[in-house]
Amino acid sequence: MAETAKHGFTPEQLAWLEERFNAVRPVADHGFDRATVMWIIGGLTALGVAVAGVLYAEIGSVRDQIQVNTASLARIEAILDERLPSD
């Protein structure tokens, strides 16, 4: 009775609670473990850096082509100014 008064439960209730909360049940693993998640994050980061590098290189090559085309247009304009009558 002292134990019942101490916890506020009957012996049957305590037995049920102990059975319920002390039972060894296999825990279902959901998702990935930490190492797998770290590999996924690292792989995605590396992929993002690689894509950013490729895009930066492509943008740089387009800038170079724009500069070449601008210089070519300036030469063409100079030739046309030279050869066409000014009036």
C-alpha positions in Angstrom: 0.0 0.0 0.0 2.9 2.4 0.7 4.0 2.1 -2.9 0.5 2.7 -4.2 0.2 5.8 -2.1 3.7 6.9 -3.0 3.1 6.9 -6.8 -0.7 7.2 -6.9 -1.1 4.0 -8.9 -2.4 0.6 -8.1 0.0 -2.4 -8.4 -1.8 -3.4 -11.6 -1.4 0.0 -13.0 2.3 0.1 -12.1 2.8 -3.4 -13.7 1.1 -2.2 -16.9 3.2 1.0 -17.0 6.4 -0.9 -16.3 5.5 -3.4 -19.1 4.6 -0.6 -21.4 7.7 1.6 -20.9 10.3 -1.0 -20.1 9.6 -3.3 -22.9 12.4 -3.8 -25.3 11.1 -3.0 -28.8 13.1 -2.7 -31.9 13.1 0.9 -33.0 12.4 1.4 -36.6 15.1 3.5 -38.2 13.7 6.1 -40.5 15.9 8.0 -42.9 19.6 7.8 -43.2 22.4 7.6 -40.6 24.6 10.6 -39.9 27.5 9.4 -42.2 25.2 9.0 -45.1 23.6 12.4 -44.6 27.1 14.0 -44.4 28.1 12.2 -47.7 24.9 13.5 -49.4 25.5 17.0 -48.2 29.1 16.9 -49.1 28.3 15.5 -52.6 25.7 18.1 -53.2 28.0 20.9 -52.1 30.8 19.6 -54.4 28.3 19.3 -57.3 27.2 22.9 -56.6 30.7 24.2 -56.6 31.5 22.3 -59.8 28.4 23.7 -61.6 29.2 27.2 -60.3 32.8 26.9 -61.7 31.5 25.7 -65.1 29.0 28.6 -65.2 31.7 31.1 -64.3 33.9 29.8 -67.0 31.1 30.0 -69.6 30.2 33.5 -68.5 33.9 34.5 -68.8 34.1 33.1 -72.3 31.0 35.0 -73.3 32.5 38.2 -71.9 35.6 37.6 -74.0 33.6 37.1 -77.1 31.6 40.3 -76.4 34.9 42.2 -76.1 36.2 40.7 -79.4 32.9 41.5 -81.1 33.0 45.0 -79.8 36.5 45.5 -81.1 35.5 44.1 -84.5 32.5 46.4 -84.7 34.7 49.4 -83.9 37.0 48.4 -86.8 34.1 47.9 -89.1 32.7 51.3 -88.2 36.1 52.9 -88.7 36.4 51.3 -92.2 32.9 52.4 -93.1 33.5 56.0 -91.9 36.7 56.0 -94.1 35.0 54.7 -97.2 31.6 56.2 -97.2 31.1 59.8 -98.2 30.6 62.2 -95.2 27.9 64.3 -96.9 
